[in-house]
Every structure is written in C-alpha cells, then in structure tokens.
Amino acid sequence: SQQGEEDPQALSIQEGENATMNCSYKTSINNLQWYRQNSGRGLVHLILIRSNEREKHSGRLRVTLDTSKKSSSLLITASRAADTASYFCATSDRGSTLGRLYFGRGTQLTVWP
Amino acid sequence: EAEVAQSPRYKITEKSQAVAFWCDPISGHATLYWYRQILGQGPELLVQFQDESVVDDSQLPKDRFSAERLKGVDSTLKIQPAELGDSAMYLCASSYRLAGPEGANVLTFGAGSRLTVL
C-alpha cells in the first residue's frame, strides 16, 4: 500500500515561477526521498532527506521535512518547461532492515513556456 | 552513465497468455526491485531481491506472478496467465545502500515495460 500522499495532485505554472509540492505520510520514517518521472519513463532520484534533517538544497531544489507533522515539501525555484513531470515522495519506515520505499501517488507538474 | 536495462519496452498480449519481462541492473548493485505502476498512481513494490534471494515478495500475486534472479545479476518477472487488471508499467530498479547507522536505499530505475492486456 502507499504511504505518502502528495498535494496537490496537479499543478500548472508559468516558466520562472516557483513550484511547491507537499507530501504527508503516516508512520515514523528513516528518510524521505523525492523522485521525478517524465511521461512514460522510469523514475529519477532527486534528493534524500534523513529524519534528523530539517532542510536540504540541491541546485534549484529545496526540500523540508517536519517529522512532528509527518510532512515534507519540495520547492522548485525558477521553474523551466523541462521540469514538467510527475513528482513522487517515497518514505522508508524507521526500523526497516530492508529499507523498503513506499511511494505516493505523485504530483503532476506542468510548466508552460 | 550506468543504466538499468529493461525489455521489452512495450508488450501487448491477450488475457490468459504468458508474458515475461527482463531486467539488467547496474553492475555492483546487490539489491533489485520490481515495481508495478498503474496509470495515475505511484509505483508499488512487487518483489525485492538481495543478490539471488527474495527478501520481500509480500505484495506479489504468487498465483500468477513469479520472479527470479538466478545468478544474482539480471532478473525475469513472469505473469501467467495475464489478466486485464495486469495492464500497467512494470519498473525494475536497483540500488546501493548509503553508509551510516540508518542506511538509505537510493533507487535507479529502468525505463519500464508497458504491458497492455486485451
């Protein structure tokens, strides 16, 4: 079953604007990851944040994690048409020896030129 | 850049037929995963291998699905017989585990195999 829930389900913005996607989850986690999926393709890992971290940056990506609220957000700054894709959060349960990842349903981001 | 190879990219079959998917993970990745992704949803784990051993197949419909990774390298996922509800993208991924007391699996996915059952 799926652990994370992304919000919104769909987001449409203009190039240059910032895009913010949120993820809520239910259990205690070891880490949370964000992946991107272009239409009809496999997923690509973007960024990982551990449970003891609150914020992380990678290029135009900024991820925050609030374990007390069991939520995370992904911010893409200065978006480009090439950022059009589905974005998924994935969580790994605390105490899991296998590190199994549970994916949400995703946010479909469309960036218009 | 190393990739996870999957074939075929597309497969159309009739219900009750057998279908097989192949995956070659990134060299050196001991962990291999098969995920199923229904259109509009996130990937759901079917089976996870550590080397040649299955470590998690709790979500694999074992009456019709089977998976193997005989030499701990490439893997095959089979469906027999296929049903209409099996239409989906089948994604293979492999991973390394980050160092540290709570190591994390970072997955590299293949391009997927799109199955349509008629």
Interface residues (C-beta under 8 A of the other chain):
Chain A: S1 Q2 G4 N30 N31 Q33 Y35 G40 R41 G42 L43 V44 H45 L48 R50 S51 F88 A90 S92 R94 L98 G99 R100 L101 F103 G104 R105 G106
Chain B: V4 Q6 G40 Q41 G42 P43 E44 L45 Q48 Q50 V55 D56 M89 L91 A93 R97 L98 E102 G103 A104 N105 V106 L107 T108 F109 G110 A111 G112 R114
